[in-house]
Amino acid sequence: MEAVPLLTPHKMGKFDLSHRIVLAPLTRQRSYGNVPQAHAILYYSQRATQGGLLITEATGVSDTAQGYTDTPGIWTKEQVEAWKPIVDAVHKKGGVFFCQIWHVGRVSTYDFQPNGQAPISSTDKQIPRQPRHDGGFEEFSPPRRLKTDEIPKIVDDFRLAARNAIEAGFDGVEIHGAHGYLIEQFMKDSANDRTDEYGGSIENRCRFALEVVEAVVGEIGADRVGMRLSPFTDYVDCWDSNPEAVGLYMVQSLNKHNILYCHMIEPRMAIVQGRHQIPHRLLPLREAFRGTFVAAGGYDREEGNKVVDEGYTDLVAYGRLFLANPDLPKRFELSARLNKYDRITFYTSDPVVGYTDYPFLESSA
Ligand SMILES: Cc1cc2nc3c(=O)[nH]c(=O)nc-3n(C[C@H](O)[C@H](O)[C@H](O)COP(=O)(O)O)c2cc1C
């Protein structure tokens, strides 16, 4: 029999994972009015397996955290109650379920903000308009730079969101410190032009991120906390002149907090001889981190098996493939054909189409 490294067990803290195929956080924009909906019960439970790790779509920590239509939140009682049956359904299937907690910062517009106020950020530099997949452009409003004494309130929003996630039944939270959102707007030197203790040196730029980690760990315990980081990406005009150093400083600091896992995004893929090549630049960060390491970005079955086998990572998170293949672990086990994802319906609001109607293996055979 062919060995399938992705299907071997891994002990992540107190969680006994039965395989290494993680559902990556995937924004689906079907949580009307920022409240999770009943149709998410089916969506997440379709992707749940005994001992499999699932991470929710990015979930707002407060009413200033939003930048996209119909993304869920976890700051109100109504939202917490709405998450409960979704979490229950995943647990009934034996899944381990983490909530990704998120603040968009300046990746927003007046329309998404309370009273039409300016989005908050580390800076008042506006994101230049960004090209969209459909040929159009995404526009962002000029942000307002947080005053030093306003920052503890935002840290506290993350703490409360983590408490709410546990109240909703989640096994833990993943702090979203990736992709150009608020935490990265502090972390990276293209976006952080502050002169207070939250700007300048790497230590200062990572201060906000680590205050969030400390607050969340203090609230729910380090054994329930993961963090997603993307030092090498440059989304929404957020990049760093020394990504290796920022990544290493963060990982070493996360070790001090003893958190459960670190989830890293691979640098943009290069195409070599007609095939996507994952650059594998995360190795020094993986080697420095003491908890469970999760890699994401462009993996398929073959590449995932290879990196687990080599010890380059403990777990592999799959985004688009898991979105389109609710039974991805089963398909990987059987080396079965995969459904193709439909980019057009990634973010449309239909509660079924492109969401819960991707066929399972039995029905597509
Ligand atoms: C539709 C869609 C929504 C996404 N939403 C999120 C999100 O909410 N939070 C996040 O950290 N990453 C998000 N991502 C990034 C994915 O988690 C993942 O890192 C990315 O798709 C690369 O992995 P893949 O090549 O396996 O798809 C999203 C990606 C897609 C395609």
Ligand as a Chemical Component Dictionary entry (heavy atoms), coordinates in Angstrom:
data_LIG
# 
_chem_comp.id                   LIG 
_chem_comp.type                 NON-POLYMER 
_chem_comp.pdbx_formal_charge   0 
_chem_comp.three_letter_code    LIG 
# 
loop_
_chem_comp_atom.comp_id 
_chem_comp_atom.atom_id 
_chem_comp_atom.alt_atom_id 
_chem_comp_atom.type_symbol 
_chem_comp_atom.charge 
_chem_comp_atom.model_Cartn_x 
_chem_comp_atom.model_Cartn_y 
_chem_comp_atom.model_Cartn_z 
_chem_comp_atom.pdbx_ordinal 
LIG C1  C1  C 0 -12.464 32.171 -1.272 1  
LIG C2  C2  C 0 -11.284 32.405 -0.368 2  
LIG C3  C3  C 0 -11.473 32.999 0.854  3  
LIG C4  C4  C 0 -10.389 33.171 1.745  4  
LIG N1  N1  N 0 -10.625 33.704 2.978  5  
LIG C5  C5  C 0 -9.633  33.737 3.893  6  
LIG C6  C6  C 0 -9.880  34.128 5.240  7  
LIG O1  O1  O 0 -11.022 34.420 5.627  8  
LIG N2  N2  N 0 -8.838  34.155 6.101  9  
LIG C7  C7  C 0 -7.562  33.811 5.717  10 
LIG O2  O2  O 0 -6.644  33.850 6.527  11 
LIG N3  N3  N 0 -7.297  33.418 4.450  12 
LIG C8  C8  C 0 -8.300  33.352 3.546  13 
LIG N4  N4  N 0 -8.048  32.877 2.288  14 
LIG C9  C9  C 0 -6.726  32.289 1.985  15 
LIG C10 C10 C 0 -6.771  30.767 2.203  16 
LIG O3  O3  O 0 -6.946  30.445 3.567  17 
LIG C11 C11 C 0 -5.484  30.065 1.685  18 
LIG O4  O4  O 0 -4.374  30.517 2.426  19 
LIG C12 C12 C 0 -5.273  30.351 0.216  20 
LIG O5  O5  O 0 -6.438  30.043 -0.530 21 
LIG C13 C13 C 0 -4.098  29.539 -0.348 22 
LIG O6  O6  O 0 -4.333  28.162 -0.170 23 
LIG P1  P1  P 0 -4.838  27.234 -1.405 24 
LIG O7  O7  O 0 -3.797  27.357 -2.470 25 
LIG O8  O8  O 0 -4.885  25.855 -0.785 26 
LIG O9  O9  O 0 -6.174  27.725 -1.847 27 
LIG C14 C14 C 0 -9.093  32.755 1.363  28 
LIG C15 C15 C 0 -8.910  32.187 0.099  29 
LIG C16 C16 C 0 -9.976  31.990 -0.751 30 
LIG C17 C17 C 0 -9.744  31.326 -2.083 31 
# 
loop_
_chem_comp_bond.comp_id 
_chem_comp_bond.atom_id_1 
_chem_comp_bond.atom_id_2 
_chem_comp_bond.value_order 
_chem_comp_bond.pdbx_ordinal 
LIG C1  C2  SING 1  
LIG C2  C3  SING 2  
LIG C2  C16 DOUB 3  
LIG C3  C4  DOUB 4  
LIG C4  N1  SING 5  
LIG C4  C14 SING 6  
LIG N1  C5  DOUB 7  
LIG C5  C6  SING 8  
LIG C5  C8  SING 9  
LIG C6  O1  DOUB 10 
LIG C6  N2  SING 11 
LIG N2  C7  SING 12 
LIG C7  O2  DOUB 13 
LIG C7  N3  SING 14 
LIG N3  C8  DOUB 15 
LIG C8  N4  SING 16 
LIG N4  C9  SING 17 
LIG N4  C14 SING 18 
LIG C9  C10 SING 19 
LIG C10 O3  SING 20 
LIG C10 C11 SING 21 
LIG C11 O4  SING 22 
LIG C11 C12 SING 23 
LIG C12 O5  SING 24 
LIG C12 C13 SING 25 
LIG C13 O6  SING 26 
LIG O6  P1  SING 27 
LIG P1  O7  DOUB 28 
LIG P1  O8  SING 29 
LIG P1  O9  SING 30 
LIG C14 C15 DOUB 31 
LIG C15 C16 SING 32 
LIG C16 C17 SING 33 
# 
